[in-house]
Amino acid sequence: MVRIGVLAVQGDVREHVQALSSLGAQVCGVRRSRELDDVDALVIPGGESTTMDKLVRAFDLQEPLRKRIADGMPVYGSCAGMIMLADRIADARPDQETLGGLDITVRRNAFGRQVDSFEEDLHIPAIAELTTAPDGHPETFKAVFIRAPWVEELGEGVEVLATVEAGPATGRVVAIRAGNLLATSFHPEVTGDHRIHEYFTQMVRAALH
């Protein structure tokens, strides 16, 4: 059984734990470096990226996390988690830091404020055939965007998994993968569609073999 931690300093921790547990993973919250040592992979949930950054440093997790990421640990970041995994932030606060690992530039709150939250059906070929597809429209994924970032620049080796397909943000990159790192601008943990989590779980299993 794979052991997946969810960074539990702030954000949608419970929802990710429930989604991963439903797929048969052993899941725990991670707040301390000793808890990080016990997991095979990590999810960084949505939340508030500047607060998450400060708490990661307060819990002395920044360097242990950076080392595990550099050593190849599979990590999935959703929304604020994408920002935490980015090497660069286009509009970072002066004291804001990231864990890094993804050769991308992200823009925080790119789609607007909380009141501008929205849903969109995305085509994500990488997950289209996974077993946890819901009834109805398995060819698309209902993505929920809440104060979401988008990817402005991509480095070499970063694969685009999904882009916005309608409206003024058409073409903006909202899901990516680079090696053992996965990130989405949206919140799959709130939808009941667990294919993103299933895809990540498959990544973890592949990394362990």
Residue pairs with C-beta under 8 A, 6 or more apart in sequence:
1 24
1 25
1 26
2 25
2 26
2 40
2 41
2 201
2 204
2 205
2 208
3 25
3 26
3 27
3 28
3 38
3 39
3 40
3 41
4 20
4 25
4 26
4 27
4 39
4 40
4 41
4 42
4 43
4 201
4 204
5 27
5 28
5 29
5 30
5 35
5 36
5 38
5 39
5 41
5 42
5 43
6 13
6 16
6 17
6 20
6 27
6 28
6 29
6 30
6 42
6 43
6 45
7 13
7 29
7 30
7 42
7 43
7 44
7 45
7 52
7 56
7 61
7 65
7 81
8 29
8 30
8 31
9 31
9 52
9 55
9 56
9 59
9 61
10 47
10 48
10 51
10 52
10 55
11 45
11 46
11 47
11 48
11 52
11 80
11 81
12 45
12 46
12 47
12 78
12 187
12 189
12 190
13 29
13 45
15 45
15 187
15 189
15 190
16 27
16 43
16 45
16 78
16 189
16 197
17 27
17 29
18 189
19 188
19 189
19 194
19 197
20 27
20 43
20 197
20 201
21 27
22 194
23 132
23 194
23 197
23 198
23 201
24 201
25 201
25 204
28 35
28 38
28 39
29 35
30 36
30 39
30 42
30 61
31 59
31 61
32 59
32 61
33 60
33 61
33 64
36 42
36 61
36 64
36 65
36 68
40 73
40 74
40 204
40 207
40 208
41 73
41 74
41 75
41 76
41 200
41 203
41 204
41 207
42 65
42 68
42 73
42 74
42 75
42 76
43 75
43 76
43 77
43 78
43 81
43 200
44 52
44 75
44 76
44 77
44 78
44 80
44 81
44 84
44 85
44 99
45 78
45 79
45 80
45 81
45 189
46 78
46 79
46 80
46 81
46 146
46 187
46 189
47 79
47 80
48 80
49 80
49 83
49 84
49 96
49 108
50 93
50 96
52 80
52 84
53 84
53 96
53 97
53 98
56 62
56 65
56 84
56 99
57 97
62 97
62 99
65 99
66 99
66 100
66 101
69 75
69 85
69 99
69 100
69 101
69 181
70 101
72 179
72 180
72 207
73 180
73 207
74 180
74 181
74 182
74 200
74 203
74 204
74 207
75 85
75 101
75 180
75 181
75 182
76 181
76 182
76 183
76 184
76 196
76 197
76 200
76 203
77 83
77 84
77 85
77 181
77 182
77 183
77 184
78 183
78 184
78 186
78 187
78 188
78 189
78 196
79 146
79 147
79 148
79 149
79 184
79 185
79 186
79 187
81 183
82 102
82 106
82 149
82 151
82 183
82 184
82 185
83 89
83 98
83 106
83 108
83 149
84 98
84 99
85 98
85 99
85 100
85 101
85 102
85 181
85 183
86 98
86 100
86 102
86 104
86 105
86 106
86 183
87 98
87 100
87 101
87 102
87 103
87 104
87 105
87 155
88 104
88 105
88 106
88 153
89 96
89 98
89 105
89 106
89 107
89 108
90 105
90 106
90 107
90 108
90 152
91 107
91 108
92 108
101 178
101 181
102 155
102 158
102 176
102 178
102 181
102 183
103 154
103 155
103 156
103 157
103 158
103 178
104 151
104 152
104 153
104 154
104 155
104 158
104 176
104 183
105 151
105 152
105 153
106 149
106 150
106 151
106 152
107 149
107 150
107 152
108 149
109 147
109 148
109 149
110 148
110 149
110 150
110 169
110 172
110 185
111 117
111 118
111 145
111 147
111 148
111 150
111 169
111 185
112 147
113 147
114 146
114 147
116 147
117 144
117 145
117 146
117 147
118 145
119 142
119 143
119 144
119 145
120 142
120 143
120 145
120 164
120 165
120 166
120 167
121 137
121 140
121 141
121 142
121 143
121 165
122 140
122 141
122 142
122 143
122 162
122 163
122 164
122 165
122 174
122 175
122 186
123 139
123 140
123 141
123 162
123 165
124 140
124 141
124 161
124 162
124 175
124 195
125 161
126 161
126 177
126 199
127 141
127 195
127 196
127 198
127 199
128 138
128 139
130 195
130 198
130 199
131 198
132 193
132 194
132 195
132 198
133 193
133 195
134 192
134 193
141 162
141 188
141 191
141 193
141 195
141 196
142 191
142 193
143 162
143 174
143 184
143 185
143 186
143 187
143 188
143 191
144 186
144 187
144 188
144 190
144 191
145 174
145 185
145 186
145 187
146 187
148 174
148 185
148 186
149 185
150 164
150 169
150 172
150 173
150 174
150 185
151 172
151 173
151 174
151 176
151 185
154 160
154 173
154 176
157 178
157 179
158 176
158 177
158 178
159 176
159 177
159 178
160 173
160 175
160 176
161 175
161 176
161 177
161 184
162 173
162 174
162 175
162 184
163 170
163 171
163 172
163 173
163 174
164 170
164 171
164 172
164 174
174 184
174 185
174 186
175 183
175 184
175 185
175 186
176 182
176 183
176 184
177 183
180 203
180 207
182 196
182 199
182 200
182 203
184 196
188 194
188 195
188 196
188 197
189 197
